[in-house]
């Protein structure tokens, strides 16, 4: 679950249930999109594969994209203008990818 909070009032503004354990979350520069990375690795209520990353509309709370990176995700980030998303993977012999540990992938947002 990804929760969005008002940093001043400390109140919950939104709750996004992605279905798997969340590893990393990032907002784009204008706050309209949320990028979340899930470990899953056989846990949670989702059928998402390890390495799943999702892009959400931060206003409507709807899923815009679901990307399977193939390896366990350890971190995600947007670039400064919000047009690219970076995801870092540990792999370490797990997942469905042959990527080397420490792989970083760049996606169009």
Contact map, one row per residue, 1 for C-alpha under 8 A:
1110000000000011111111000000000000000000000000000000000000000000000000000000000000000000000000000000000000000
1111000000000011110001001000000000010000000000000000000000000000000000000000000000000000000000000000000000000
1111100000011111000000000000000000000000000000000000000000000000000000000000000000000000000000000000000000000
0111110000011110000000000000000000000000000000000000000000000000000000000000000000000000000000000000000000000
0011111001111100000000000000000000000000000000000000000000000000000000000000000000000000000000000000000000000
0001111111111000000000000000000000000000000000000000000000000000000000000000000000000000000000000000000000000
0000111111100000000000000000000000000000000000000000000000000000000000000000000000000000000000000000000000000
0000011111000000000000000000000000000000000000000000000000000000000000000000000000000000000000000000000000000
0000011111100000000000000000000000000000000000000000000000000000000000000000000000000000000000000000000000000
0000111111110000000000000000000000000000000000000000000000000000000000000000000000000000000000000000000000000
0000111011111000000000000000000000000000000000000000000000000000000000000000000000000000000000000000000000000
0011110001111110000000000000000000000000000000000000000000000000000000000000000000000000000000000000000000000
0011110000111110000000000000000000000000000000000000000000000000000000000000000000000000000000000000000000000
0011100000011111000000000000000000000000000000000000000000001000000000000000000000000000000000000000000000000
1111000000011111100000000000000000000000000000000000000000000000000000000000000000000000000000000000000000000
1110000000000111110000000000000000000000000000000000000000001000000000000000000000000000000000000000000000000
1100000000000011111000000000000000000000000000000000000000000000000000000000000000000000000000000000000000000
1100000000000001111101000000000000000000000001000000000000000000000000000000000000000000000000000000000000000
1000000000000000111110000000000000000000000111000000000000000000000000000000000000000000000000000000000000000
1000000000000000011111000000000000000111001111010000000000000000000000000000000000000000000000000000000000000
1000000000000000001111100000000000000111001100000000000000000000000000000000000000000000000000000000000000000
1100000000000000010111111000000000011110000000000000000000000000000000000000000000000000000000000000000000000
0000000000000000000011111000000000011110000000000000000000000000000000001110000000000000000000000000000000000
0000000000000000000001111100000000011100000000000000000000000000000000000111000000000000000000000000000000000
0100000000000000000001111110000001111000000000000000000000000000000000000011100000000000000000000000000000000
0000000000000000000000011111000001110000000000000000000000000000000000000001110000000000000000000000000000000
0000000000000000000000001111111111100000000000000000000000000000000000000000110000000000000000000000000000000
0000000000000000000000000111111111100000000000000000000000000000000000000000011111000000000000000000000000000
0000000000000000000000000011111100000000000000000000000000000000000000000000010111000000000000000000000000000
0000000000000000000000000011111110000000000000000000000000000000000000000000000001000000000000000000000000000
0000000000000000000000000011111111000000000000000000000001000000000000000000000000000000000000000000000000000
0000000000000000000000000011111111000000000000000000000011100000000000000000000000000000000000000000000000000
0000000000000000000000000011011111100000000000000000001111100000000000000000000000000000000000000000000000000
0000000000000000000000001111001111110000000000000000001111000000000000000000000000000000000000000000000000000
0000000000000000000000001111000011111000000000000000111100000000000000000001110000000000000000000000000000000
0100000000000000000001111100000001111100000000000000111100000000000000000001000000000000000000000000000000000
0000000000000000000001111000000000111110000000000011110000000000000000001111000000000000000000000000000000000
0000000000000000000111110000000000011111000000000111100000000000000000011000000000000000000000000000000000000
0000000000000000000111100000000000001111100000000111000000000000000000011000000000000000000000000000000000000
0000000000000000000110000000000000000111111101011110000000000000000000000000000000000000000000000000000000000
0000000000000000000000000000000000000011111000001100000000000000000000010000000000000000000000100000000000000
0000000000000000000000000000000000000001111100001100000000000000000000000000000000000000000000000000000000000
0000000000000000000110000000000000000001111111000000000000000000000000000000000000000000000000000000000000000
0000000000000000001110000000000000000001011111000000000000000000000000000000000000000000000000000000000000000
0000000000000000001100000000000000000000001111100000000000000000000000000000000000000000000000000000000000000
0000000000000000011100000000000000000001001111110000000000000000000000000000000000000000000000000000000000000
0000000000000000000000000000000000000000000011111000000000000000000000000000000000000000000000000000000000000
0000000000000000000100000000000000000001000001111101000000000000000100000000000000000000000000000000000000000
0000000000000000000000000000000000000001110000111111000000000000000101000000000000000000000000100000000000000
0000000000000000000000000000000000000111110000011111000000000000000111111000000000000000000000100000000000000
0000000000000000000000000000000000001111000000001111100000000000000111111000000000000000100000100000000000000
0000000000000000000000000000000000001110000000011111110000000000011111011000000000000000000000000000000000000
0000000000000000000000000000000000111100000000000011111000000000011110001000000000000000000000000000000000000
0000000000000000000000000000000000111000000000000001111100000011111000000000000000000000000000000000000000000
0000000000000000000000000000000011110000000000000000111110000011110000000000000000000000000000000000000000000
0000000000000000000000000000000011110000000000000000011111001111100000000000000000000000000000000000000000000
0000000000000000000000000000000111000000000000000000001111111111000000000000000000000000000000000000000000000
0000000000000000000000000000001111000000000000000000000111111100000000000000000000000000000000000000000000000
0000000000000000000000000000000110000000000000000000000011111000000000000000000000000000000000000000000000000
0000000000000000000000000000000000000000000000000000000011111100000000000000000000000000000000000000000000000
0000000000000101000000000000000000000000000000000000000111111110000000000000000000000000000000000000000000000
0000000000000000000000000000000000000000000000000000000111011111000000000000000000000000000000000000000000000
0000000000000000000000000000000000000000000000000000011110001111110000000000000000000000000000000000000000000
0000000000000000000000000000000000000000000000000000011110000111110000000000000000000000000000000000000000000
0000000000000000000000000000000000000000000000000000011100000011111000000000000000000000000000000000000000000
0000000000000000000000000000000000000000000000000001111000000011111100000000000000000000000000000000000000000
0000000000000000000000000000000000000000000000000001110000000000111110000000000000000000000000000000000000000
0000000000000000000000000000000000000000000000011111100000000000011111000000000000000000000000000000000000000
0000000000000000000000000000000000000000000000000111100000000000001111111000000000000000000000001000000000000
0000000000000000000000000000000000000000000000001111000000000000000111110000000000000000000000111000000000000
0000000000000000000000000000000000000000000000000110000000000000000011111000000000000000111001111010000000000
0000000000000000000000000000000000000110100000000111000000000000000011111100000000000000111001100000000000000
0000000000000000000000100000000000001110000000000111100000000000000010111111000000000011111000000000000000000
0000000000000000000000110000000000001000000000000000000000000000000000011111000000000011110000000000000000000
0000000000000000000000111000000000001000000000000000000000000000000000001111100000000011100000000000000000000
0000000000000000000000011100000000111000000000000000000000000000000000001111110000001111000000000000000000000
0000000000000000000000001110000000100000000000000000000000000000000000000011111000001110000000000000000000000
0000000000000000000000000111100000100000000000000000000000000000000000000001111111111100000000000000000000000
0000000000000000000000000001000000000000000000000000000000000000000000000000111111111100000000000000000000000
0000000000000000000000000001100000000000000000000000000000000000000000000000011111000000000000000000000000000
0000000000000000000000000001100000000000000000000000000000000000000000000000011111110000000000000000000000000
0000000000000000000000000001110000000000000000000000000000000000000000000000011111111000000000000000000000001
0000000000000000000000000000000000000000000000000000000000000000000000000000011011111000000000000000000000011
0000000000000000000000000000000000000000000000000000000000000000000000000000011011111100000000000000000001111
0000000000000000000000000000000000000000000000000000000000000000000000000001111001111110000000000000000001111
0000000000000000000000000000000000000000000000000000000000000000000000000001111000011111000000000000000111100
0000000000000000000000000000000000000000000000000000000000000000000000001111100000001111100000000000000111000
0000000000000000000000000000000000000000000000000000000000000000000000001111000000000111110000000000011110000
0000000000000000000000000000000000000000000000000010000000000000000000111110000000000011111000000000111100000
0000000000000000000000000000000000000000000000000000000000000000000000111100000000000001111100000001111000000
0000000000000000000000000000000000000000000000000000000000000000000000111000000000000000111111101011110000000
0000000000000000000000000000000000000000000000000000000000000000000000000000000000000000011111000001100000000
0000000000000000000000000000000000000000000000000000000000000000000000000000000000000000001111100000000000000
0000000000000000000000000000000000000000000000000000000000000000000000110000000000000000001111111000000000000
0000000000000000000000000000000000000000100000001110000000000000000001110000000000000000001011111000000000000
0000000000000000000000000000000000000000000000000000000000000000000001100000000000000000000001111100000000000
0000000000000000000000000000000000000000000000000000000000000000000011100000000000000000001001111110000000000
0000000000000000000000000000000000000000000000000000000000000000000000000000000000000000000000011111000000000
0000000000000000000000000000000000000000000000000000000000000000000000100000000000000000001000001111101000000
0000000000000000000000000000000000000000000000000000000000000000000000000000000000000000011100000111111000000
0000000000000000000000000000000000000000000000000000000000000000000000000000000000000000111100000011111000000
0000000000000000000000000000000000000000000000000000000000000000000000000000000000000001111000000001111100000
0000000000000000000000000000000000000000000000000000000000000000000000000000000000000001110000000011111110000
0000000000000000000000000000000000000000000000000000000000000000000000000000000000000111100000000000011111000
0000000000000000000000000000000000000000000000000000000000000000000000000000000000000111000000000000001111100
0000000000000000000000000000000000000000000000000000000000000000000000000000000000011110000000000000000111110
0000000000000000000000000000000000000000000000000000000000000000000000000000000000011100000000000000000011111
0000000000000000000000000000000000000000000000000000000000000000000000000000000000111000000000000000000001111
0000000000000000000000000000000000000000000000000000000000000000000000000000000001111000000000000000000000111
